[in-house]
């Protein structure tokens, strides 16, 4: 994986502020459930059990179809998918990333009304899509970084 520019939270928030578009609703009818290999699926199951019941003041409301590989809060305002494929943006040396509580996330615009963040340097990729109302607020990531760090080990471990 090529080196990334690592943004601080204030810079990342400014980047997210530039996200165009608006949406009358954050709801989505359904999402695609990832199909990771068995070892990644086990990590996702552990993450699913560790996820909080609320994020950014939004109550947990998992999307359809229900799966241990997906979770949601609010009216699909915050959606997490675990075991997703490696995003193409990770191959772009100009892509942006942010570190939140020890978890590195790739930042990508997702459509006109949301932003997608995907973990990097973890044994499986965890994707979080934030609706327009959160594009200037990385607070949801601060609440999700702990469970991710606890259940999805880093790809590389530091040696003394």
Secondary structure, 3 states (H helix, E strand, C coil): CCCCEEECHHHHHHHHHCCCCCCCCCCCCCCCCCCCCHHHHHHHHHHHHHCCCEECCEEECCCCCCCCCEEEECCCCEEEEEEECCCHHHHCCCCEEEEECCEEEEEEEECCCEEEEEECCECCEEEEEEEHHHCCCCHHHHHHHHHHHHHCCECCCCCC
